Amino acid sequence: MQDAQAQAVAVLGRVLAGRNFDSELAAAWRGMPPGNTGQRALVQDLCYGVLRHLGALDAMLEPLLDKPLRDERLRQLLRIALYQLLHTRAAPHAVVDHAVRACAVLRAAPAKGLVNAVLRTFLRRRTELQSASERTEVARYSFPQWWIERLRVQYPDAFAAILQAGNQHAPLTLRVNARRIARDACLERLAAAGIAARALERHAVVLDKPLPVQQIPGFAEGLVSVQDASAQRAAPLLDARDGMRVLDACAAPGGKSAHLLELAQMRLTAVDQNPERLARVSSNLLRLGLAADIIRGDAADPDAWWDGVPFDRILADVPCTASGVTRRHPDIKWSRRESDIPRFAQRQQAIVDALWRLLAPGGKFLYVTCSVFREENQLQIARLLELNSDAQRVALPAEEFPDAPQQHAGQILPDAVHDGFYYALLQKT
Ligand SMILES: C[S@@+](CC[C@H](N)C(=O)[O-])C[C@H]1O[C@@H](n2cnc3c(N)ncnc32)[C@H](O)[C@@H]1O
């Protein structure tokens, strides 16, 4: 366990300093002996666990330190051990012993005494420390204070539920390839393989317990893909039909492009600015036996890649703060700054303004984010409608978007089976 703790220390240190979580985790895995899946899973759990509960862990750690820690690696190690003591079934004495041994792995042997003393004091004073930590909101919700304030203003009744949902474990949801297999047949295949699952809306199936994709029957053959239920609403909403010209303007890694192609025979152009992510569009479509024109380009500068023929349908799944998907990406909570919101809003405006003129009259335009902040959602669409007299809002189906106060129309809030997403469907008159 001490090796996993030490590896998690390294990943957390870099992620909390602003590096990309997925890349850092992948790099740590590459450094482990092949086939050591148990250790990989443990490092992943320690990193996710600390990032999910960071506010509470720090509130409990702070009173245990007599003086400021000079070595940030020790802070990560203590956070990790507290997470294990509070949220996992690991035996407390083993957690403490291994954390002490991890000091040697980290070449910080002189800190063994400190780590031992802090963790043993925590075990003695656990109840008192836990209840004291409930007093601050950052500790109670494990989100930065600015984030909590913003949600409180925008969702006075729902903000606590949104924050709590943002710290849950995300379920593994599959999209059944409608071209290849019916949802019930897919459920039967899963049941035959001993995998408990249930149907959600349309083509979505959620597994009771997450599994590596290689173990999911039909994944390799392209019968199913991994995609959250909220994200699966995009393709049916866009209502693309056979023969249409369709643009997916921010397409990578291709989840929604693939879903569009599974639903109709269209000519799809998939654009994205990021070459590495664009490569994943190709591999995803290849696995599913689908094809699109894949173009590296800036959605805000279509003159560089557009052939001048208007599109019947446009999907703008724009870059955003990703504030609706913190349960999948808990690092976002600590890496985002409040000033990122207007920055993303500006990029979104530039993309939407550039794309609107690419839409054919009568065509439909679907704007999507995985954010819960109004500045990236309702306010963007209000602006677009104000600036473009030929833009008209199309009502979303009531069964998927139940009545919400006007300022929340189109917003899916995160819950047990949905990521937080925003949808607005527009038509050019
Ligand atoms: C939310 S993700 C898209 C997810 C994708 N639609 C899917 O379902 O798999 C946003 C994407 O926008 C891309 N992006 C950001 N700015 C862009 C721009 N100006 N032009 C094109 N793509 C951009 C990012 O590289 C990222 O892949």
The ligand as an ORCA input file, in Angstrom:
! r2SCAN-3c Opt
* xyz 0 1
  C     -17.080     19.227    -24.532
  S     -15.767     18.739    -25.526
  C     -16.630     17.960    -26.849
  C     -17.123     16.566    -26.563
  C     -17.630     15.855    -27.792
  N     -18.684     16.597    -28.449
  C     -18.129     14.455    -27.499
  O     -19.315     14.261    -27.325
  O     -17.296     13.541    -27.439
  C     -15.296     20.236    -26.255
  C     -14.297     20.105    -27.377
  O     -14.146     21.378    -27.980
  C     -12.838     21.443    -28.505
  N     -12.574     22.883    -28.775
  C     -12.301     23.859    -27.905
  N     -12.214     25.041    -28.552
  C     -12.439     24.787    -29.856
  C     -12.477     25.588    -31.025
  N     -12.289     26.907    -30.973
  N     -12.731     24.983    -32.202
  C     -12.930     23.650    -32.275
  N     -12.900     22.843    -31.197
  C     -12.669     23.399    -30.004
  C     -11.984     20.802    -27.446
  O     -10.774     20.336    -28.004
  C     -12.909     19.663    -26.972
  O     -12.575     18.481    -27.652
*
